[in-house]
Amino acid sequence: MRTAPTILHLDMDAFYASVEQASKPSLRGKAVIVGGLGPRGVVATASYEARRFGVHSAMPTAQARRLCPNGAYLIPRFLLYREVSEIVMGLLRELSPLVEPLSLDEAFVDLEAGGRAFDSASARATGERLRADITAATGLSGSVGLAGSKMLAKVASEEAKPDGLLLIEPGTERELLAPMSVRTLPGVGPATGEHLRRAGITTVGELAEAGEDELVRMVGRAHGVGLYRMALGLDDRPVVAERDAKSVSVEDTFDVDLHDRVRIRLEVQRLADRCVGRLRASGHSGRTIVLKVRRYDFSTLTRSETLRGPTDDPAVVREAAARLLEGVDTTGGVRLLGVGVTGLADYTQEDLFAQALGAVPSDGTGEAEEADGETGAHGSPGPPVAPGVDGGAAASGEGPQAAAVRHWPAGSDVRHAVYGPGWVQGSGVGRVTVRFEQPGSPPGRVRTFLVDDPELEASDPLPLVGGPAPEETA
């Protein structure tokens, strides 16, 4: 624990939904739900307007539609989210060399290591300046927590939401934590929370009063000691600038269970190729190939095979995944497939042979998978899927390939030869409805086209701030 609140935690507010609202002027102030749009889709993020209806992340999209039938339901656009995230993370790195990203929209910063703060006043000033810089650079808001430890800084940013800053003065931790739910503490999930509730412990203060010995008796030594320290506000974990990747994987959840064994093999091959794309993009190779199969009854099987050396060869990964599939019973249907690579290295077995012979190894370049997450539920080969959400949309609409198959998922970017840039509001019965607007423009007009209109094409997202001047729409 530090004697000054020089650890900062930033959490962007409803990040995906806020990016969509900033990108689409007609959605500002309205309920926006980002996630999978298929029958098995899951909500990734809901705007604060949607949360008033009870919609939250990890909720089935079908349930969200019942709670908020008039909301805007959009596929994720991870290409844009990553671009905005890089801007935000760049601002954090200007504050300190010790920045620990937790996700696209969340990170810890050691302000003391960057010489930016040594006491409460300088920490607060730095936090407020950061929030202003983020808004100026992206048009979005973020919430900041400042404390003497990572745990407390994260608690503070959660309490500051939305669009706020909370600084926890050293020495006031127990007073602040005492009335909070035990679920506030990291590592206290539904099961542990329910176990503690049955014992009459519902707040952090009651957890501290129970004492270390009682908590060890209830939940075991390792967990009990950790819970007691957290209840006292004690956390000595440092901010770690780099985290080594342990694995690379991709997976798809299908709208309809797959029964055809040939089709299942083809899907595994496709996933293996996508996985290698991500592997190469990260500059790694891997030694252990992992196959994941979730069957019709939600039972999940995982099989793995360890190679003699690390590889980033798509043929090798495809063959290993196919061998693993042969040992899995898919009778009854498959709802999810995944392929992953673990045991990562920054070289391949072939590199070692090349070096031994004095040859120059190939660059191992590959086309990066445009997914920041693992799932995308399209159920058929084709364009990139909407990634990162269980049961996602059929296509991301982030590239020209989506236009080739004339599929227009809600929320995807398009450009018309006459009307300019816009986004898909919806499609069906051979028609696609597009709203022509862009960041910084007034809410735009809506027009409907045939899905195969040659003047309409998929496009990349426009930047939120600092892009080209908005075009006039006819």
Secondary structure, DSSP 8 states (H G I E B T S, - for coil): --SS--EEEEEETTHHHHHHHHH-GGGTTS-EEEE--STT-BEEEE-HHHHTTT--TTSBHHHHHHH-TTSEEE---HHHHHHHHHHHHHHHHHH-S-EEEEETTEEEEETTTTTS-SSHHHHHHHHHHHHHHHHHHHS--EEEEEESSHHHHHHHHHHH-SS-EEE--TT-HHHHHTTSBGGGSTT--HHHHHHHHHTT--BHHHHHHH-HHHHHHHH-HHHHHHHHHHHTT-------S-----EEEEEEEEEEEE--HHHHHHHHHHHHHHHHHHHHHTT-EEEEEEEEEEETTS-EEEEEEEEEEEE--HHHHHHHHHHHHHTS--TT-EEEEEEEEEEEESS-HHHHHHHHTT-----------S-SSS-----SSSS----SSTT--S----SHHHHHTT---TT-EEEETTTEEEEEEEEETTEEEEEE--TTS---EEEEEETT-TTEEE-----SSS-S------
